[in-house]
Amino acid sequence: MRLDKYLKVSRLIKRRTVANEACDNGRVTLNGRVARASTEVNPGDIIGISFGDRTTQVEVLAVQETVHKESAKDLFRYV
């Protein structure tokens, strides 16, 4: 699954266009490297997202195309 779509489906970022812009501006890393929106995400990957002066890191636990709002938190865990 594409990184921008995963960020939206997992609800780490609310909209896919915002996720796409964050990737274009270099605010999203995948396994320690700046990632493009089209980068493939797999279970076990570490995603880092910079929001202003703080950085959030999560580990990908599962990749699903669609998920209910309540179970979106089961797709990742904070590192």
N, C-alpha and C positions, 0 to 999 in steps of 0.2 A: 504494500500500500504506500502511496505517496506520503511524504512527511507532512505537507500542508493539510491533506485530508485526515491523517491520523490525529493531528492537533485539534482539528474540529470535531471529529467523532468522539475523541476522548474527553472533549470539553476543557482541554487545557487553554485553548483560545476559542472564543465564541464563534467567530466567523472565519470561513476559509480564506476570504480575501485579506483579512487581517493577518492570518497565518502566513499567507503568501508574501505579504509586504514585510513581515518580520524576517522571513528567510532571505528576501532580497536585500534587506538592510544589514545582514550579518548578525542578527540577534539570536539566531537559533544554531546550536551546535549538535552534532550527532557523533557520539564516541570521541569527543574532544576536537573535532574538526568543524569548521563552519560549513553548514549544509545548505544546499539549494532545495527549493520546494519540491522538486521532482525526485529527490533521493528516496530510495526504498527503505522502509522501516521494517525491522524484524524483531521478534521477541529476544530480549537480552540486551538490546541497544540502550544506550544512555543518551537522553535528550536533555540539553541545557537551554533554557530560555531566559534571556535578559530582559527584565522589566525595570527600566530606569536604572536605579543603583543596586538592585538586588537580582540575584540569579537563582532560578529554580531548576533543580535537576531531578529527573524522573527516570526510572527504569521501565522499559516496555515489557509488560507481562504477556499481553495477548494482542493480536491484530484481528479486528473484525470490521466488516464493511458497514454494518449498521448495529446500533446498540441502543437500548433504552436509557433514558436519563439516569435512572437509579443505579444501573449496572455499569455506567461509564467509568466510575472510579475503580472498577476491577481490572481495567485495561493497563494500569500503571501503578507504580508505587514510588513515593518520594524517597530520594537518596539523601 
